[in-house]
Amino acid sequence: MYEYFLPILLLCTILFWILKPKKQAKTKEQKRAELIILYEQKLQNELFTIKDKTLYQEKKIALLKAIAKELEFSIFFDKDDVRELVRYLSQKDFN
């Protein structure tokens, strides 16, 4: 009886591993869209309470520089995409 336990357990494990539902990989466009939304939310959260225009502008510039620096190493954005995204985010008002 016990001699069948290990082969049955091994067989069940292999079947589960083979038949388990596969996760769908996100496309490049989906990941890019998620990152853009993430950065918009980050800017919104950081800037929305600042009322002083000068401080708001300084903080926004610093955040945009940090975002551009992060995206330099992203496989989802090339140099032109980073420039375009930073331009888009710089034109948005987060107050």
Contacts in CASP RR format, 6 or more apart in sequence:
PFRMAT RR
TARGET T0000
AUTHOR 0000-0000-0000
METHOD contacts of the structure
MODEL  1
MYEYFLPILLLCTILFWILKPKKQAKTKEQKRAELIILYEQKLQNELFTI
KDKTLYQEKKIALLKAIAKELEFSIFFDKDDVRELVRYLSQKDFN
26 34 0 8 1.000
28 76 0 8 1.000
31 76 0 8 1.000
32 76 0 8 1.000
32 77 0 8 1.000
32 81 0 8 1.000
35 71 0 8 1.000
35 74 0 8 1.000
35 76 0 8 1.000
35 77 0 8 1.000
36 85 0 8 1.000
39 67 0 8 1.000
39 85 0 8 1.000
39 89 0 8 1.000
40 89 0 8 1.000
40 92 0 8 1.000
42 63 0 8 1.000
42 67 0 8 1.000
43 60 0 8 1.000
43 63 0 8 1.000
43 64 0 8 1.000
43 67 0 8 1.000
43 89 0 8 1.000
43 92 0 8 1.000
43 94 0 8 1.000
44 94 0 8 1.000
46 59 0 8 1.000
46 63 0 8 1.000
46 94 0 8 1.000
47 56 0 8 1.000
47 59 0 8 1.000
47 60 0 8 1.000
47 63 0 8 1.000
47 94 0 8 1.000
47 95 0 8 1.000
48 94 0 8 1.000
48 95 0 8 1.000
50 56 0 8 1.000
50 59 0 8 1.000
50 95 0 8 1.000
51 95 0 8 1.000
56 95 0 8 1.000
60 90 0 8 1.000
60 94 0 8 1.000
64 86 0 8 1.000
64 89 0 8 1.000
64 90 0 8 1.000
67 85 0 8 1.000
67 86 0 8 1.000
67 89 0 8 1.000
68 82 0 8 1.000
68 86 0 8 1.000
71 77 0 8 1.000
71 81 0 8 1.000
71 82 0 8 1.000
71 85 0 8 1.000
72 79 0 8 1.000
72 82 0 8 1.000
74 82 0 8 1.000
77 85 0 8 1.000
END
